[in-house]
Amino acid sequence: MRLRCEWANVNDLEMEYHDNQWGVPVHDDRLLFEFLILEGAQAGLSWDTILKRRGAYKKAFDDFDFNKIAAYDDAKVEELMQDSGIIRNRRKILSSIKNARSFIGIRDEFRSFDKYIWGFVHDRPIQNSFRSISEIPATTELSEKISKDLKKRGFSFVGPTIVYAFMQAVGMVNDHEIGCFRYEECKKLGNK
């Protein structure tokens, strides 16, 4: 049996996500936006809750097409508030729309969100070497810096903890425990 990060042994869905996506460097703007929205939706909830609803989120939010989401109106917000497949929190839904507009603003300025966000780590994942989940921080100075910059650019639901979880998810930091079989694999992906 392969050893995984301690948090990933909850159920098959989390194992699948851990084994195939978490910590893999992401450079596709649509996928980066998806993770940004899902991490914001998770605020106050478990990641498992969001993973179980990921398919419903993709459907409800037009496959995370930030151009479409930026154009959502009050009628669409009300439609989303009736969708039992997603977290029906008005502030989080409105934040997704606001964030789509801010995301487009960053793309206009930097040509891609990827170029903007990965610039914070000089286009190379930070390689941590934690032995257990208890060593992994919830925030870092860098996640605080990114959070402040995103907020300055109009984003919401992007506090330092959400930003750090986003950084872990999209591989900006390799926070797989060093005993996890994915640690070395993600380290190699980050060195390409």
Biotite code that builds the C-alpha atoms (Angstrom):
import biotite.structure as struc

atoms = struc.array([
    struc.Atom([0.000, 0.000, 0.000], chain_id="A", res_id=1, res_name="MET", atom_name="CA", element="C"),
    struc.Atom([1.296, 3.456, -0.955], chain_id="A", res_id=2, res_name="ARG", atom_name="CA", element="C"),
    struc.Atom([1.644, 6.012, 1.813], chain_id="A", res_id=3, res_name="LEU", atom_name="CA", element="C"),
    struc.Atom([-0.340, 9.198, 1.333], chain_id="A", res_id=4, res_name="ARG", atom_name="CA", element="C"),
    struc.Atom([-0.582, 12.498, 3.135], chain_id="A", res_id=5, res_name="CYS", atom_name="CA", element="C"),
    struc.Atom([-2.559, 11.954, 6.310], chain_id="A", res_id=6, res_name="GLU", atom_name="CA", element="C"),
    struc.Atom([-5.477, 14.216, 5.248], chain_id="A", res_id=7, res_name="TRP", atom_name="CA", element="C"),
    struc.Atom([-6.085, 12.248, 2.040], chain_id="A", res_id=8, res_name="ALA", atom_name="CA", element="C"),
    struc.Atom([-7.103, 8.966, 3.669], chain_id="A", res_id=9, res_name="ASN", atom_name="CA", element="C"),
    struc.Atom([-10.676, 10.046, 4.434], chain_id="A", res_id=10, res_name="VAL", atom_name="CA", element="C"),
    struc.Atom([-12.466, 8.542, 1.428], chain_id="A", res_id=11, res_name="ASN", atom_name="CA", element="C"),
    struc.Atom([-11.999, 7.500, -2.211], chain_id="A", res_id=12, res_name="ASP", atom_name="CA", element="C"),
    struc.Atom([-12.840, 10.955, -3.544], chain_id="A", res_id=13, res_name="LEU", atom_name="CA", element="C"),
    struc.Atom([-10.155, 12.644, -1.456], chain_id="A", res_id=14, res_name="GLU", atom_name="CA", element="C"),
    struc.Atom([-7.641, 9.906, -2.301], chain_id="A", res_id=15, res_name="MET", atom_name="CA", element="C"),
    struc.Atom([-8.363, 10.356, -6.028], chain_id="A", res_id=16, res_name="GLU", atom_name="CA", element="C"),
    struc.Atom([-7.983, 14.149, -5.749], chain_id="A", res_id=17, res_name="TYR", atom_name="CA", element="C"),
    struc.Atom([-4.778, 13.827, -3.710], chain_id="A", res_id=18, res_name="HIS", atom_name="CA", element="C"),
    struc.Atom([-3.250, 11.203, -5.990], chain_id="A", res_id=19, res_name="ASP", atom_name="CA", element="C"),
    struc.Atom([-3.962, 12.992, -9.273], chain_id="A", res_id=20, res_name="ASN", atom_name="CA", element="C"),
    struc.Atom([-4.419, 16.726, -8.756], chain_id="A", res_id=21, res_name="GLN", atom_name="CA", element="C"),
    struc.Atom([-3.371, 18.210, -5.425], chain_id="A", res_id=22, res_name="TRP", atom_name="CA", element="C"),
    struc.Atom([0.058, 19.791, -5.647], chain_id="A", res_id=23, res_name="GLY", atom_name="CA", element="C"),
    struc.Atom([0.415, 19.383, -9.413], chain_id="A", res_id=24, res_name="VAL", atom_name="CA", element="C"),
    struc.Atom([1.551, 22.704, -10.939], chain_id="A", res_id=25, res_name="PRO", atom_name="CA", element="C"),
    struc.Atom([-1.395, 24.282, -12.791], chain_id="A", res_id=26, res_name="VAL", atom_name="CA", element="C"),
    struc.Atom([-0.833, 26.879, -15.501], chain_id="A", res_id=27, res_name="HIS", atom_name="CA", element="C"),
    struc.Atom([-4.212, 26.868, -17.239], chain_id="A", res_id=28, res_name="ASP", atom_name="CA", element="C"),
    struc.Atom([-6.175, 30.027, -16.430], chain_id="A", res_id=29, res_name="ASP", atom_name="CA", element="C"),
    struc.Atom([-9.575, 28.310, -16.459], chain_id="A", res_id=30, res_name="ARG", atom_name="CA", element="C"),
    struc.Atom([-8.388, 25.678, -13.994], chain_id="A", res_id=31, res_name="LEU", atom_name="CA", element="C"),
    struc.Atom([-6.675, 28.291, -11.821], chain_id="A", res_id=32, res_name="LEU", atom_name="CA", element="C"),
    struc.Atom([-9.974, 30.194, -11.705], chain_id="A", res_id=33, res_name="PHE", atom_name="CA", element="C"),
    struc.Atom([-11.850, 26.995, -10.837], chain_id="A", res_id=34, res_name="GLU", atom_name="CA", element="C"),
    struc.Atom([-9.582, 26.351, -7.848], chain_id="A", res_id=35, res_name="PHE", atom_name="CA", element="C"),
    struc.Atom([-9.841, 29.973, -6.734], chain_id="A", res_id=36, res_name="LEU", atom_name="CA", element="C"),
    struc.Atom([-13.658, 29.758, -6.729], chain_id="A", res_id=37, res_name="ILE", atom_name="CA", element="C"),
    struc.Atom([-13.765, 26.321, -5.079], chain_id="A", res_id=38, res_name="LEU", atom_name="CA", element="C"),
    struc.Atom([-11.319, 27.337, -2.347], chain_id="A", res_id=39, res_name="GLU", atom_name="CA", element="C"),
    struc.Atom([-13.462, 30.418, -1.645], chain_id="A", res_id=40, res_name="GLY", atom_name="CA", element="C"),
    struc.Atom([-16.598, 28.261, -1.555], chain_id="A", res_id=41, res_name="ALA", atom_name="CA", element="C"),
    struc.Atom([-14.887, 26.008, 0.981], chain_id="A", res_id=42, res_name="GLN", atom_name="CA", element="C"),
    struc.Atom([-14.478, 28.807, 3.538], chain_id="A", res_id=43, res_name="ALA", atom_name="CA", element="C"),
    struc.Atom([-15.875, 27.487, 6.817], chain_id="A", res_id=44, res_name="GLY", atom_name="CA", element="C"),
    struc.Atom([-16.492, 24.026, 5.346], chain_id="A", res_id=45, res_name="LEU", atom_name="CA", element="C"),
    struc.Atom([-14.455, 20.892, 4.681], chain_id="A", res_id=46, res_name="SER", atom_name="CA", element="C"),
    struc.Atom([-12.712, 20.322, 1.368], chain_id="A", res_id=47, res_name="TRP", atom_name="CA", element="C"),
    struc.Atom([-14.586, 17.018, 1.159], chain_id="A", res_id=48, res_name="ASP", atom_name="CA", element="C"),
    struc.Atom([-17.873, 18.969, 1.089], chain_id="A", res_id=49, res_name="THR", atom_name="CA", element="C"),
    struc.Atom([-16.641, 20.927, -1.933], chain_id="A", res_id=50, res_name="ILE", atom_name="CA", element="C"),
    struc.Atom([-15.150, 17.911, -3.720], chain_id="A", res_id=51, res_name="LEU", atom_name="CA", element="C"),
    struc.Atom([-18.515, 16.148, -3.539], chain_id="A", res_id=52, res_name="LYS", atom_name="CA", element="C"),
    struc.Atom([-20.130, 19.179, -5.188], chain_id="A", res_id=53, res_name="ARG", atom_name="CA", element="C"),
    struc.Atom([-17.419, 19.917, -7.743], chain_id="A", res_id=54, res_name="ARG", atom_name="CA", element="C"),
    struc.Atom([-19.409, 18.462, -10.634], chain_id="A", res_id=55, res_name="GLY", atom_name="CA", element="C"),
    struc.Atom([-22.467, 20.492, -9.664], chain_id="A", res_id=56, res_name="ALA", atom_name="CA", element="C"),
    struc.Atom([-20.315, 23.618, -9.442], chain_id="A", res_id=57, res_name="TYR", atom_name="CA", element="C"),
    struc.Atom([-18.934, 22.998, -12.946], chain_id="A", res_id=58, res_name="LYS", atom_name="CA", element="C"),
    struc.Atom([-22.448, 22.720, -14.293], chain_id="A", res_id=59, res_name="LYS", atom_name="CA", element="C"),
    struc.Atom([-23.898, 25.657, -12.337], chain_id="A", res_id=60, res_name="ALA", atom_name="CA", element="C"),
    struc.Atom([-20.954, 27.970, -13.089], chain_id="A", res_id=61, res_name="PHE", atom_name="CA", element="C"),
    struc.Atom([-20.618, 27.259, -16.832], chain_id="A", res_id=62, res_name="ASP", atom_name="CA", element="C"),
    struc.Atom([-17.517, 25.073, -16.417], chain_id="A", res_id=63, res_name="ASP", atom_name="CA", element="C"),
    struc.Atom([-15.860, 27.991, -14.586], chain_id="A", res_id=64, res_name="PHE", atom_name="CA", element="C"),
    struc.Atom([-15.821, 30.164, -17.696], chain_id="A", res_id=65, res_name="ASP", atom_name="CA", element="C"),
    struc.Atom([-14.775, 33.440, -16.064], chain_id="A", res_id=66, res_name="PHE", atom_name="CA", element="C"),
    struc.Atom([-16.027, 35.482, -19.035], chain_id="A", res_id=67, res_name="ASN", atom_name="CA", element="C"),
    struc.Atom([-19.540, 34.066, -18.653], chain_id="A", res_id=68, res_name="LYS", atom_name="CA", element="C"),
    struc.Atom([-19.486, 34.334, -14.859], chain_id="A", res_id=69, res_name="ILE", atom_name="CA", element="C"),
    struc.Atom([-18.397, 37.982, -15.035], chain_id="A", res_id=70, res_name="ALA", atom_name="CA", element="C"),
    struc.Atom([-21.630, 38.695, -16.940], chain_id="A", res_id=71, res_name="ALA", atom_name="CA", element="C"),
    struc.Atom([-23.980, 36.989, -14.451], chain_id="A", res_id=72, res_name="TYR", atom_name="CA", element="C"),
    struc.Atom([-26.932, 39.168, -13.468], chain_id="A", res_id=73, res_name="ASP", atom_name="CA", element="C"),
    struc.Atom([-29.394, 39.172, -10.556], chain_id="A", res_id=74, res_name="ASP", atom_name="CA", element="C"),
    struc.Atom([-31.567, 36.526, -12.240], chain_id="A", res_id=75, res_name="ALA", atom_name="CA", element="C"),
    struc.Atom([-28.585, 34.171, -12.507], chain_id="A", res_id=76, res_name="LYS", atom_name="CA", element="C"),
    struc.Atom([-27.717, 34.808, -8.846], chain_id="A", res_id=77, res_name="VAL", atom_name="CA", element="C"),
    struc.Atom([-31.266, 33.821, -7.875], chain_id="A", res_id=78, res_name="GLU", atom_name="CA", element="C"),
    struc.Atom([-31.021, 30.709, -10.058], chain_id="A", res_id=79, res_name="GLU", atom_name="CA", element="C"),
    struc.Atom([-27.778, 29.734, -8.310], chain_id="A", res_id=80, res_name="LEU", atom_name="CA", element="C"),
    struc.Atom([-29.392, 30.343, -4.915], chain_id="A", res_id=81, res_name="MET", atom_name="CA", element="C"),
    struc.Atom([-31.927, 27.639, -5.809], chain_id="A", res_id=82, res_name="GLN", atom_name="CA", element="C"),
    struc.Atom([-29.301, 25.091, -6.927], chain_id="A", res_id=83, res_name="ASP", atom_name="CA", element="C"),
    struc.Atom([-29.058, 22.470, -4.187], chain_id="A", res_id=84, res_name="SER", atom_name="CA", element="C"),
    struc.Atom([-25.902, 21.029, -5.777], chain_id="A", res_id=85, res_name="GLY", atom_name="CA", element="C"),
    struc.Atom([-23.767, 23.969, -4.678], chain_id="A", res_id=86, res_name="ILE", atom_name="CA", element="C"),
    struc.Atom([-23.234, 25.896, -1.460], chain_id="A", res_id=87, res_name="ILE", atom_name="CA", element="C"),
    struc.Atom([-26.120, 28.366, -1.514], chain_id="A", res_id=88, res_name="ARG", atom_name="CA", element="C"),
    struc.Atom([-24.393, 31.237, 0.172], chain_id="A", res_id=89, res_name="ASN", atom_name="CA", element="C"),
    struc.Atom([-25.248, 34.557, -1.476], chain_id="A", res_id=90, res_name="ARG", atom_name="CA", element="C"),
    struc.Atom([-21.969, 36.200, -0.415], chain_id="A", res_id=91, res_name="ARG", atom_name="CA", element="C"),
    struc.Atom([-19.949, 33.360, -1.931], chain_id="A", res_id=92, res_name="LYS", atom_name="CA", element="C"),
    struc.Atom([-21.966, 33.419, -5.162], chain_id="A", res_id=93, res_name="ILE", atom_name="CA", element="C"),
    struc.Atom([-21.608, 37.191, -5.489], chain_id="A", res_id=94, res_name="LEU", atom_name="CA", element="C"),
    struc.Atom([-17.908, 36.822, -4.713], chain_id="A", res_id=95, res_name="SER", atom_name="CA", element="C"),
    struc.Atom([-17.526, 34.381, -7.624], chain_id="A", res_id=96, res_name="SER", atom_name="CA", element="C"),
    struc.Atom([-18.939, 37.003, -9.999], chain_id="A", res_id=97, res_name="ILE", atom_name="CA", element="C"),
    struc.Atom([-16.806, 39.780, -8.530], chain_id="A", res_id=98, res_name="LYS", atom_name="CA", element="C"),
    struc.Atom([-13.741, 37.556, -8.674], chain_id="A", res_id=99, res_name="ASN", atom_name="CA", element="C"),
    struc.Atom([-14.418, 36.661, -12.328], chain_id="A", res_id=100, res_name="ALA", atom_name="CA", element="C"),
    struc.Atom([-14.398, 40.375, -13.179], chain_id="A", res_id=101, res_name="ARG", atom_name="CA", element="C"),
    struc.Atom([-11.200, 40.959, -11.191], chain_id="A", res_id=102, res_name="SER", atom_name="CA", element="C"),
    struc.Atom([-9.651, 37.846, -12.777], chain_id="A", res_id=103, res_name="PHE", atom_name="CA", element="C"),
    struc.Atom([-10.306, 39.322, -16.232], chain_id="A", res_id=104, res_name="ILE", atom_name="CA", element="C"),
    struc.Atom([-8.706, 42.568, -15.062], chain_id="A", res_id=105, res_name="GLY", atom_name="CA", element="C"),
    struc.Atom([-5.544, 40.703, -14.099], chain_id="A", res_id=106, res_name="ILE", atom_name="CA", element="C"),
    struc.Atom([-5.546, 38.883, -17.448], chain_id="A", res_id=107, res_name="ARG", atom_name="CA", element="C"),
    struc.Atom([-5.812, 42.219, -19.229], chain_id="A", res_id=108, res_name="ASP", atom_name="CA", element="C"),
    struc.Atom([-2.871, 43.593, -17.249], chain_id="A", res_id=109, res_name="GLU", atom_name="CA", element="C"),
    struc.Atom([-0.570, 40.544, -17.231], chain_id="A", res_id=110, res_name="PHE", atom_name="CA", element="C"),
    struc.Atom([-1.840, 38.685, -20.355], chain_id="A", res_id=111, res_name="ARG", atom_name="CA", element="C"),
    struc.Atom([-2.737, 35.718, -18.135], chain_id="A", res_id=112, res_name="SER", atom_name="CA", element="C"),
    struc.Atom([-3.631, 35.022, -14.532], chain_id="A", res_id=113, res_name="PHE", atom_name="CA", element="C"),
    struc.Atom([-1.002, 32.285, -14.653], chain_id="A", res_id=114, res_name="ASP", atom_name="CA", element="C"),
    struc.Atom([1.746, 34.836, -15.310], chain_id="A", res_id=115, res_name="LYS", atom_name="CA", element="C"),
    struc.Atom([0.490, 37.022, -12.440], chain_id="A", res_id=116, res_name="TYR", atom_name="CA", element="C"),
    struc.Atom([0.013, 34.338, -9.771], chain_id="A", res_id=117, res_name="ILE", atom_name="CA", element="C"),
    struc.Atom([3.113, 32.261, -10.563], chain_id="A", res_id=118, res_name="TRP", atom_name="CA", element="C"),
    struc.Atom([5.194, 35.434, -10.521], chain_id="A", res_id=119, res_name="GLY", atom_name="CA", element="C"),
    struc.Atom([4.863, 35.391, -6.737], chain_id="A", res_id=120, res_name="PHE", atom_name="CA", element="C"),
    struc.Atom([6.981, 32.204, -6.650], chain_id="A", res_id=121, res_name="VAL", atom_name="CA", element="C"),
    struc.Atom([9.212, 33.156, -9.606], chain_id="A", res_id=122, res_name="HIS", atom_name="CA", element="C"),
    struc.Atom([7.541, 30.448, -11.719], chain_id="A", res_id=123, res_name="ASP", atom_name="CA", element="C"),
    struc.Atom([8.927, 27.642, -9.506], chain_id="A", res_id=124, res_name="ARG", atom_name="CA", element="C"),
    struc.Atom([6.984, 25.752, -6.844], chain_id="A", res_id=125, res_name="PRO", atom_name="CA", element="C"),
    struc.Atom([8.188, 26.148, -3.280], chain_id="A", res_id=126, res_name="ILE", atom_name="CA", element="C"),
    struc.Atom([9.429, 22.730, -2.162], chain_id="A", res_id=127, res_name="GLN", atom_name="CA", element="C"),
    struc.Atom([8.602, 22.173, 1.483], chain_id="A", res_id=128, res_name="ASN", atom_name="CA", element="C"),
    struc.Atom([9.638, 19.116, 3.483], chain_id="A", res_id=129, res_name="SER", atom_name="CA", element="C"),
    struc.Atom([7.043, 18.483, 6.125], chain_id="A", res_id=130, res_name="PHE", atom_name="CA", element="C"),
    struc.Atom([6.944, 15.136, 7.882], chain_id="A", res_id=131, res_name="ARG", atom_name="CA", element="C"),
    struc.Atom([3.377, 15.380, 9.166], chain_id="A", res_id=132, res_name="SER", atom_name="CA", element="C"),
    struc.Atom([0.200, 17.354, 8.700], chain_id="A", res_id=133, res_name="ILE", atom_name="CA", element="C"),
    struc.Atom([0.790, 19.081, 12.038], chain_id="A", res_id=134, res_name="SER", atom_name="CA", element="C"),
    struc.Atom([3.840, 20.875, 10.567], chain_id="A", res_id=135, res_name="GLU", atom_name="CA", element="C"),
    struc.Atom([1.968, 22.342, 7.585], chain_id="A", res_id=136, res_name="ILE", atom_name="CA", element="C"),
    struc.Atom([0.985, 25.978, 8.154], chain_id="A", res_id=137, res_name="PRO", atom_name="CA", element="C"),
    struc.Atom([-2.465, 27.388, 7.441], chain_id="A", res_id=138, res_name="ALA", atom_name="CA", element="C"),
    struc.Atom([-0.936, 30.647, 6.190], chain_id="A", res_id=139, res_name="THR", atom_name="CA", element="C"),
    struc.Atom([2.471, 32.007, 5.311], chain_id="A", res_id=140, res_name="THR", atom_name="CA", element="C"),
    struc.Atom([3.927, 35.459, 4.763], chain_id="A", res_id=141, res_name="GLU", atom_name="CA", element="C"),
    struc.Atom([3.607, 34.833, 1.041], chain_id="A", res_id=142, res_name="LEU", atom_name="CA", element="C"),
    struc.Atom([-0.076, 33.826, 1.238], chain_id="A", res_id=143, res_name="SER", atom_name="CA", element="C"),
    struc.Atom([-0.680, 37.010, 3.239], chain_id="A", res_id=144, res_name="GLU", atom_name="CA", element="C"),
    struc.Atom([1.096, 39.067, 0.579], chain_id="A", res_id=145, res_name="LYS", atom_name="CA", element="C"),
    struc.Atom([-0.887, 37.454, -2.267], chain_id="A", res_id=146, res_name="ILE", atom_name="CA", element="C"),
    struc.Atom([-4.137, 37.837, -0.312], chain_id="A", res_id=147, res_name="SER", atom_name="CA", element="C"),
    struc.Atom([-3.514, 41.562, 0.145], chain_id="A", res_id=148, res_name="LYS", atom_name="CA", element="C"),
    struc.Atom([-2.714, 42.011, -3.527], chain_id="A", res_id=149, res_name="ASP", atom_name="CA", element="C"),
    struc.Atom([-5.799, 40.084, -4.669], chain_id="A", res_id=150, res_name="LEU", atom_name="CA", element="C"),
    struc.Atom([-8.025, 42.113, -2.334], chain_id="A", res_id=151, res_name="LYS", atom_name="CA", element="C"),
    struc.Atom([-6.461, 45.330, -3.620], chain_id="A", res_id=152, res_name="LYS", atom_name="CA", element="C"),
    struc.Atom([-7.438, 44.154, -7.115], chain_id="A", res_id=153, res_name="ARG", atom_name="CA", element="C"),
    struc.Atom([-11.078, 43.610, -6.090], chain_id="A", res_id=154, res_name="GLY", atom_name="CA", element="C"),
    struc.Atom([-11.191, 39.948, -5.082], chain_id="A", res_id=155, res_name="PHE", atom_name="CA", element="C"),
    struc.Atom([-13.080, 38.645, -2.076], chain_id="A", res_id=156, res_name="SER", atom_name="CA", element="C"),
    struc.Atom([-13.012, 35.332, -0.186], chain_id="A", res_id=157, res_name="PHE", atom_name="CA", element="C"),
    struc.Atom([-9.247, 35.350, -0.686], chain_id="A", res_id=158, res_name="VAL", atom_name="CA", element="C"),
    struc.Atom([-7.939, 35.568, 2.868], chain_id="A", res_id=159, res_name="GLY", atom_name="CA", element="C"),
    struc.Atom([-4.454, 34.220, 3.621], chain_id="A", res_id=160, res_name="PRO", atom_name="CA", element="C"),
    struc.Atom([-5.764, 30.760, 4.601], chain_id="A", res_id=161, res_name="THR", atom_name="CA", element="C"),
    struc.Atom([-7.829, 30.422, 1.407], chain_id="A", res_id=162, res_name="ILE", atom_name="CA", element="C"),
    struc.Atom([-4.883, 31.660, -0.655], chain_id="A", res_id=163, res_name="VAL", atom_name="CA", element="C"),
    struc.Atom([-2.523, 29.152, 0.967], chain_id="A", res_id=164, res_name="TYR", atom_name="CA", element="C"),
    struc.Atom([-4.949, 26.296, 0.289], chain_id="A", res_id=165, res_name="ALA", atom_name="CA", element="C"),
    struc.Atom([-5.143, 27.529, -3.320], chain_id="A", res_id=166, res_name="PHE", atom_name="CA", element="C"),
    struc.Atom([-1.345, 27.591, -3.545], chain_id="A", res_id=167, res_name="MET", atom_name="CA", element="C"),
    struc.Atom([-1.211, 23.995, -2.299], chain_id="A", res_id=168, res_name="GLN", atom_name="CA", element="C"),
    struc.Atom([-3.931, 22.852, -4.694], chain_id="A", res_id=169, res_name="ALA", atom_name="CA", element="C"),
    struc.Atom([-2.341, 24.370, -7.817], chain_id="A", res_id=170, res_name="VAL", atom_name="CA", element="C"),
    struc.Atom([1.192, 23.278, -6.955], chain_id="A", res_id=171, res_name="GLY", atom_name="CA", element="C"),
    struc.Atom([2.688, 26.665, -6.120], chain_id="A", res_id=172, res_name="MET", atom_name="CA", element="C"),
    struc.Atom([3.871, 24.919, -2.963], chain_id="A", res_id=173, res_name="VAL", atom_name="CA", element="C"),
    struc.Atom([4.601, 21.224, -2.612], chain_id="A", res_id=174, res_name="ASN", atom_name="CA", element="C"),
    struc.Atom([3.086, 20.404, 0.763], chain_id="A", res_id=175, res_name="ASP", atom_name="CA", element="C"),
    struc.Atom([2.889, 16.652, 0.322], chain_id="A", res_id=176, res_name="HIS", atom_name="CA", element="C"),
    struc.Atom([4.375, 15.051, 3.403], chain_id="A", res_id=177, res_name="GLU", atom_name="CA", element="C"),
    struc.Atom([7.856, 13.736, 2.599], chain_id="A", res_id=178, res_name="ILE", atom_name="CA", element="C"),
    struc.Atom([6.721, 10.165, 3.304], chain_id="A", res_id=179, res_name="GLY", atom_name="CA", element="C"),
    struc.Atom([3.893, 10.480, 0.765], chain_id="A", res_id=180, res_name="CYS", atom_name="CA", element="C"),
    struc.Atom([4.402, 8.758, -2.586], chain_id="A", res_id=181, res_name="PHE", atom_name="CA", element="C"),
    struc.Atom([3.372, 11.995, -4.355], chain_id="A", res_id=182, res_name="ARG", atom_name="CA", element="C"),
    struc.Atom([6.050, 14.140, -2.683], chain_id="A", res_id=183, res_name="TYR", atom_name="CA", element="C"),
    struc.Atom([8.877, 13.224, -5.077], chain_id="A", res_id=184, res_name="GLU", atom_name="CA", element="C"),
    struc.Atom([6.528, 13.044, -8.063], chain_id="A", res_id=185, res_name="GLU", atom_name="CA", element="C"),
    struc.Atom([5.277, 16.600, -7.502], chain_id="A", res_id=186, res_name="CYS", atom_name="CA", element="C"),
    struc.Atom([8.822, 17.766, -6.760], chain_id="A", res_id=187, res_name="LYS", atom_name="CA", element="C"),
    struc.Atom([9.897, 16.492, -10.197], chain_id="A", res_id=188, res_name="LYS", atom_name="CA", element="C"),
    struc.Atom([6.898, 18.170, -11.859], chain_id="A", res_id=189, res_name="LEU", atom_name="CA", element="C"),
    struc.Atom([7.908, 21.442, -10.242], chain_id="A", res_id=190, res_name="GLY", atom_name="CA", element="C"),
    struc.Atom([11.459, 21.178, -11.546], chain_id="A", res_id=191, res_name="ASN", atom_name="CA", element="C"),
    struc.Atom([10.469, 20.897, -15.213], chain_id="A", res_id=192, res_name="LYS", atom_name="CA", element="C"),
])
